[in-house]
Amino acid sequence: MKNKAVKITMIVIIVAIVVVAVYNGIRCPSSFFSASLVQCLTLIVAIVFAFWAVQRKTDERKIKEEIERVVRKIQEIVDDTGFCSFPAEGNVDDIKQKTMMAVRRLKNFINVLNEYNKKFDIKDEITYIEGQLNEYNGFVSEHYNDLDYLSKSQNQLRRYSENINSKCDYIIVKLFTKL
């Protein structure tokens, strides 16, 4: 939808420029096509600079959107009910494997974010998320053999999840509001 609107706008602008050029060329042909080298160079430099500035901001915006996508994936994992609630009974190895996979995925996403922590000034937030994840992992690892205790510790585990989630929201806001 957006691309279609942009294409239509571009076509309208091009048609309008052609109409104005033809009108001015017919009305006063001798002065319309006369331009000095300085005028032409000034126009070319202005166009190149404008294109460069717009392209640079577009590239940065794409990076921010990818970072946002990674942060949203982190939020999806920590919002999953399996991240904070454990069954009172079950196969410990299956539960341990599922938890370890979730923690591993989170650490991989955090490593991706670490690549851009200096450019977007999100190092403190990433460090906080890593700390909360390590505390969560330590807490769960310590009690793997006591599933009953883990099932009763849902509030404690939810706290880690909420802390990570709120810091992720803060990262997204910081990305798009930084002046």
C-alpha positions, 0 to 999 in steps of 0.5 A, spaced: 500 500 500 505 504 501 509 503 495 503 504 491 502 511 494 509 513 493 509 510 486 503 514 484 506 520 488 512 520 484 509 519 477 504 525 479 511 529 481 514 527 474 508 529 470 508 536 473 515 537 472 514 535 465 508 540 464 512 546 467 518 544 463 514 544 456 510 550 458 516 554 459 520 551 453 514 553 449 513 560 452 520 563 452 525 558 448 531 562 448 532 563 456 529 556 458 535 552 455 541 557 457 544 556 464 551 557 466 556 551 468 556 554 475 548 553 475 548 546 473 554 544 478 550 547 484 544 543 482 548 537 481 551 538 488 544 539 491 541 533 488 547 529 490 547 531 497 540 531 498 540 524 496 546 522 500 542 525 506 536 521 505 539 515 503 543 515 510 537 516 514 534 510 511 539 506 512 539 508 519 532 507 520 532 500 517 537 498 522 533 501 528 527 497 525 531 490 525 533 492 532 526 493 534 524 486 531 530 483 535 527 486 541 520 484 540 523 477 539 526 477 546 519 480 548 515 474 545 520 469 549 519 472 556 512 473 555 511 465 553 507 462 559 512 456 559 518 461 561 515 463 567 510 457 569 513 450 570 509 443 571 509 440 578 510 434 575 513 431 569 520 429 565 525 434 568 530 433 562 524 435 557 523 441 562 531 443 562 532 442 555 526 447 553 528 452 558 535 451 556 533 452 549 529 459 551 535 461 554 540 460 549 535 463 544 535 469 548 543 470 549 543 469 541 538 475 541 542 479 546 549 478 542 545 481 536 544 487 540 551 487 543 553 489 536 549 495 536 550 497 543 555 503 542 551 506 536 545 507 539 547 507 546 543 501 549 549 498 552 546 499 559 539 496 557 543 490 554 547 489 560 541 489 565 537 484 560 543 480 561 543 480 568 536 479 569 537 473 564 543 470 568 539 471 575 533 467 572 537 462 569 541 461 575 534 460 579 531 455 575 538 451 574 538 451 582 531 448 582 531 443 576 530 437 580 524 440 584 519 441 579 514 443 585 518 448 588 519 451 581 511 451 579 510 455 586 515 460 584 511 463 578 511 470 581 519 470 582 520 468 575 514 472 572 518 478 576 524 476 571 520 476 565 517 483 567 523 486 568 526 484 561 520 486 558 520 493 560 527 494 559 525 491 552 520 497 551 525 502 553 530 500 548 525 501 543 522 507 545 530 510 546 531 507 539 526 512 535 526 518 540 533 519 541 535 526 538 
